[in-house]
């Protein structure tokens, strides 16, 4: 059995990827920290090999790589919530950038030659002008948040380590993705949780929202993890690839779809604390480069994704 290592395996995407790789008959390893919640992987925990690791610590990371000796590495571990990066930019950089350097150095100093997928983000594109839509991989990177800047740094480190040391790295720039187990702070999940709590009588029938005018390109997480897997099977090392649905929805339309799935009458109220210092107005991707390499197409429709997400929160609350 080939070994696959997922950094951040307990996270939203990591847990779905672990399930997918187990179905592909991989021996799946994952990095965890002492405070990591195992809720997302509780059903499959016994099938995984979890390794206590702090990627921010070079020694811990090197020890983990020598212990696991993976054939594939899916580097998902990150401080991934954009608003938190405004309040904790230093922590965001240490986790995302130093953690990535430590991982690359550990691989470089080992006796293995794994294929490495680095989870970039569409947030790297940042300020995008109307005449640049849809966004291709050639679009300038104009990041608009500390999180986005940290992802650009990961992206450039990946390129440098591939060209300087021959590490087999591919960067995936996934656009917005959601689905069951999405973290509460993220917009689709936050809306779904509020609706589930209202239905359950745990809060007043008022849903608090931020910027509803922003347009985002959403894909189901279960389609995204297939794309991550395919990237290491068929893509060119040293390259970056967009992964997206090539469609946009306003946050307002996402909210409307979720509200339509509930029979409870709910008032919508803007909460100024949910507004960011600067926000990306529109993210619409072009993934033709990745599609030509792999044949990948997202197949799960947005209403199915949101319905599954709402049912997830109904069960949780």
C-alpha positions as CSV (number, residue, x, y, z in Angstrom):
1,X,0.0,0.0,0.0
2,X,1.2,3.5,-0.9
3,X,1.5,5.9,2.0
4,X,-0.4,9.3,1.9
5,X,0.3,12.0,4.5
6,X,-2.3,14.7,5.1
7,X,-1.2,17.7,7.1
8,X,-4.3,19.1,8.8
9,X,-6.2,15.8,8.5
10,X,-8.6,16.8,11.3
11,X,-9.8,19.8,9.3
12,X,-12.8,20.2,7.0
13,X,-11.0,19.3,3.8
14,X,-8.5,17.0,5.4
15,X,-11.2,14.7,6.8
16,X,-13.0,14.4,3.4
17,X,-9.7,13.7,1.7
18,X,-8.8,11.0,4.2
19,X,-12.1,9.2,3.5
20,X,-11.4,9.5,-0.3
21,X,-7.9,8.1,0.0
22,X,-9.0,5.3,2.2
23,X,-11.4,4.3,-0.5
24,X,-8.4,4.4,-2.9
25,X,-6.6,1.8,-0.6
26,X,-4.0,4.2,0.6
27,X,-2.3,3.8,4.0
28,X,-3.4,7.2,5.4
29,X,-1.3,9.2,7.9
30,X,-2.2,12.5,9.3
31,X,-0.6,15.2,11.5
32,X,-2.4,16.2,14.7
33,X,-1.6,18.5,17.6
34,X,-2.5,18.0,21.2
35,X,-5.4,20.4,21.0
36,X,-6.8,19.1,17.6
37,X,-10.4,18.1,17.7
38,X,-11.0,14.6,16.2
39,X,-14.7,15.1,15.6
40,X,-14.4,15.3,11.8
41,X,-12.5,12.0,11.6
42,X,-14.2,10.1,14.5
43,X,-15.9,7.6,12.1
44,X,-12.6,6.7,10.3
45,X,-10.1,7.3,13.2
46,X,-9.4,3.6,13.7
47,X,-8.3,3.3,10.0
48,X,-5.9,6.2,10.2
49,X,-2.3,6.6,11.5
50,X,-2.1,9.9,13.4
51,X,1.2,11.5,14.2
52,X,1.6,14.2,16.9
53,X,3.4,17.0,15.0
54,X,3.8,20.8,15.2
55,X,4.7,21.9,11.7
56,X,5.8,25.2,13.2
57,X,8.7,23.3,14.8
58,X,11.4,22.1,12.4
59,X,12.5,19.2,14.6
60,X,9.0,17.9,15.1
61,X,8.4,18.1,11.4
62,X,11.6,16.4,10.5
63,X,10.9,13.6,13.0
64,X,7.5,13.0,11.5
65,X,8.7,12.8,7.9
66,X,11.4,10.3,8.9
67,X,8.8,8.2,10.8
68,X,6.1,8.2,8.0
69,X,8.2,8.2,4.8
70,X,5.2,9.1,2.7
71,X,4.8,8.5,-1.0
72,X,2.3,11.4,-1.3
73,X,1.9,14.5,0.9
74,X,-1.2,16.6,0.9
75,X,-0.3,19.8,2.7
76,X,-3.5,21.3,4.0
77,X,-2.6,22.4,7.5
78,X,-3.1,26.2,7.8
79,X,-4.6,29.1,9.6
80,X,-7.3,29.3,6.9
81,X,-9.9,31.8,8.2
82,X,-9.5,35.2,6.5
83,X,-11.0,37.4,9.3
84,X,-8.7,35.7,11.8
85,X,-5.7,36.7,9.7
86,X,-6.6,40.4,10.2
87,X,-6.5,39.9,14.0
88,X,-3.5,37.5,14.1
89,X,-1.3,38.1,11.1
90,X,1.8,36.9,12.9
91,X,0.3,33.6,13.8
92,X,-1.1,33.2,10.3
93,X,2.4,33.7,8.8
94,X,4.1,31.4,11.3
95,X,1.6,28.6,10.7
96,X,1.3,28.9,7.0
97,X,4.7,30.0,5.8
98,X,7.2,28.7,8.4
99,X,5.2,25.5,8.6
100,X,5.6,25.1,4.9
101,X,9.3,25.8,4.9
102,X,9.7,23.2,7.7
103,X,7.9,20.6,5.7
104,X,9.9,21.2,2.5
105,X,13.2,21.2,4.5
106,X,12.2,18.0,6.2
107,X,11.5,16.3,2.8
108,X,14.7,17.8,1.3
109,X,16.8,16.4,4.1
110,X,15.2,12.9,3.9
111,X,15.8,9.9,1.7
112,X,12.4,10.1,0.1
113,X,11.0,11.7,-3.0
114,X,7.3,12.2,-2.5
115,X,4.7,13.9,-4.6
116,X,3.5,17.0,-2.7
117,X,0.3,18.9,-3.2
118,X,0.2,22.4,-1.5
119,X,-3.2,23.8,-0.9
120,X,-3.1,27.4,-2.2
121,X,-6.2,29.6,-2.5
122,X,-8.1,31.7,-4.9
123,X,-7.7,34.5,-2.3
124,X,-4.2,34.9,-3.7
125,X,-5.6,36.7,-6.7
126,X,-7.2,39.3,-4.5
127,X,-8.0,42.5,-6.4
128,X,-9.3,41.3,-9.7
129,X,-10.6,43.7,-12.4
130,X,-13.7,43.1,-14.5
131,X,-11.7,42.6,-17.7
132,X,-9.7,39.8,-16.0
133,X,-12.6,37.5,-15.4
134,X,-12.7,34.6,-15.4
135,X,-9.4,34.2,-13.5
136,X,-6.7,32.1,-15.0
137,X,-3.5,31.0,-13.4
138,X,-1.7,33.8,-15.3
139,X,-3.7,36.5,-13.5
140,X,-1.5,38.8,-11.3
141,X,-1.5,38.0,-7.6
142,X,-2.8,41.0,-5.7
143,X,-3.6,39.6,-2.2
144,X,-6.0,41.6,0.0
145,X,-5.6,40.0,3.4
146,X,-2.8,38.7,5.6
147,X,-4.1,35.2,4.9
148,X,-3.9,35.7,1.1
149,X,-0.3,37.1,1.4
150,X,0.7,34.0,3.4
151,X,-0.8,31.8,0.7
152,X,1.1,33.7,-2.0
153,X,4.3,33.0,0.1
154,X,3.5,29.3,0.2
155,X,2.9,29.4,-3.6
156,X,6.2,31.0,-4.3
157,X,8.1,28.7,-1.9
158,X,6.6,25.8,-3.7
159,X,7.9,27.1,-7.0
160,X,11.4,27.9,-5.5
161,X,11.8,24.5,-3.9
162,X,10.8,22.7,-7.1
163,X,13.2,24.7,-9.2
164,X,16.1,24.8,-6.7
165,X,15.9,21.3,-5.2
166,X,13.6,19.3,-7.6
167,X,10.9,18.7,-5.0
168,X,7.8,17.3,-6.8
169,X,5.4,20.0,-5.8
170,X,2.1,21.1,-7.3
171,X,0.1,24.1,-6.0
172,X,-3.7,23.9,-6.2
173,X,-5.6,27.2,-6.1
174,X,-9.0,26.0,-5.0
175,X,-11.8,28.6,-5.1
176,X,-14.5,28.6,-2.4
177,X,-15.6,25.1,-1.4
178,X,-18.1,24.0,1.2
179,X,-20.2,21.1,2.4
180,X,-20.7,19.0,5.5
181,X,-18.3,19.6,8.3
182,X,-17.4,23.1,7.1
183,X,-16.1,25.2,10.0
184,X,-18.6,27.4,11.7
185,X,-16.8,30.7,11.0
186,X,-17.1,30.3,7.2
187,X,-20.0,32.0,5.6
188,X,-22.1,29.1,4.2
189,X,-21.6,27.1,7.4
190,X,-22.3,30.0,9.6
191,X,-25.6,30.7,7.9
192,X,-26.5,27.0,8.1
193,X,-25.7,26.8,11.8
194,X,-27.8,29.9,12.6
195,X,-30.8,28.5,10.7
196,X,-30.5,25.1,12.4
197,X,-30.3,26.8,15.8
198,X,-33.4,28.9,15.0
199,X,-35.3,25.8,13.9
200,X,-34.3,24.2,17.2
201,X,-35.5,27.1,19.2
202,X,-31.9,27.9,20.4
203,X,-31.9,31.5,19.1
204,X,-34.3,34.2,18.0
205,X,-35.5,34.0,14.4
206,X,-32.9,36.6,13.2
207,X,-29.8,35.6,11.1
208,X,-26.8,37.9,11.3
209,X,-24.9,38.5,8.1
210,X,-21.9,40.5,6.7
211,X,-21.3,41.5,3.0
212,X,-24.0,39.8,0.9
213,X,-22.9,41.5,-2.4
214,X,-19.7,39.6,-2.8
215,X,-19.6,37.0,-5.6
216,X,-17.9,33.6,-5.1
217,X,-17.2,30.5,-7.1
218,X,-18.4,27.6,-4.9
219,X,-17.5,23.9,-5.4
220,X,-18.5,20.9,-3.2
221,X,-15.6,19.8,-0.9
222,X,-16.2,16.2,-2.1
223,X,-15.4,17.3,-5.7
224,X,-12.4,19.3,-4.5
225,X,-10.7,16.3,-2.7
226,X,-11.0,14.3,-5.9
227,X,-9.2,17.2,-7.7
228,X,-6.4,17.2,-5.1
229,X,-5.9,13.5,-5.6
230,X,-5.9,13.9,-9.4
231,X,-3.4,16.8,-9.2
232,X,-0.7,14.4,-8.0
233,X,-1.6,11.8,-10.5
234,X,-1.6,13.8,-13.7
235,X,-0.3,17.4,-13.3
236,X,3.1,18.9,-13.9
237,X,5.4,19.6,-11.0
238,X,6.3,23.2,-10.4
239,X,2.9,24.4,-11.7
240,X,-0.2,25.9,-10.1
241,X,-3.7,24.9,-11.0
242,X,-7.1,26.5,-10.4
243,X,-9.9,24.3,-9.1
244,X,-13.4,25.8,-9.3
245,X,-17.0,25.4,-10.7
246,X,-16.5,28.3,-13.2
247,X,-19.8,29.8,-11.9
248,X,-20.5,32.5,-9.3
249,X,-23.2,33.0,-6.7
250,X,-23.6,36.1,-4.6
251,X,-23.5,35.5,-0.9
252,X,-27.1,36.8,-0.9
253,X,-28.2,34.0,-3.3
254,X,-26.5,31.4,-1.1
255,X,-28.3,32.8,1.9
256,X,-31.6,32.8,0.0
257,X,-31.1,29.1,-1.0
258,X,-30.5,28.1,2.6
259,X,-33.5,30.1,3.9
260,X,-35.7,28.4,1.3
261,X,-34.8,25.0,2.8
262,X,-36.3,26.0,6.1
263,X,-40.0,26.5,6.9
264,X,-39.2,29.0,9.7
265,X,-39.7,32.7,9.0
266,X,-36.3,34.3,9.6
267,X,-35.3,38.0,9.6
268,X,-31.9,39.0,8.0
269,X,-29.9,41.6,9.9
270,X,-26.5,43.1,8.9
271,X,-23.8,42.8,11.6
272,X,-21.1,45.5,11.1
273,X,-18.5,43.3,13.0
274,X,-18.8,40.7,10.1
275,X,-17.5,43.3,7.6
276,X,-13.8,43.1,6.6
277,X,-11.4,46.0,6.2
278,X,-11.2,45.1,2.5
279,X,-13.0,42.4,0.7
280,X,-12.6,40.7,-2.7
281,X,-15.6,41.7,-4.7
282,X,-15.7,38.8,-7.1
283,X,-13.9,35.5,-7.5
284,X,-14.8,33.6,-10.7
285,X,-12.3,31.0,-11.8
286,X,-11.2,29.3,-15.0
287,X,-10.0,25.8,-14.4
288,X,-9.5,24.8,-18.1
289,X,-5.7,24.2,-17.5
290,X,-6.5,21.6,-14.8
291,X,-9.4,20.1,-16.7
292,X,-7.3,19.5,-19.8
293,X,-4.7,17.7,-17.6
294,X,-7.1,15.5,-15.6
295,X,-10.6,15.5,-17.2
296,X,-12.0,16.6,-13.8
297,X,-15.4,18.2,-13.6
298,X,-17.3,19.1,-10.4
299,X,-20.5,17.0,-10.4
300,X,-22.3,17.9,-7.1
301,X,-24.8,20.8,-7.6
302,X,-24.8,23.7,-5.2
303,X,-28.3,23.0,-3.8
304,X,-27.2,19.5,-2.9
305,X,-24.1,20.9,-1.2
306,X,-26.1,23.4,0.8
307,X,-28.8,20.9,1.7
308,X,-26.2,18.4,3.1
309,X,-24.5,21.3,5.0
310,X,-27.8,22.3,6.6
311,X,-28.6,18.7,7.5
312,X,-25.1,18.4,9.1
313,X,-25.8,21.4,11.4
314,X,-29.4,20.2,12.2
315,X,-27.8,17.0,13.5
316,X,-25.1,18.9,15.4
317,X,-27.4,21.3,17.2
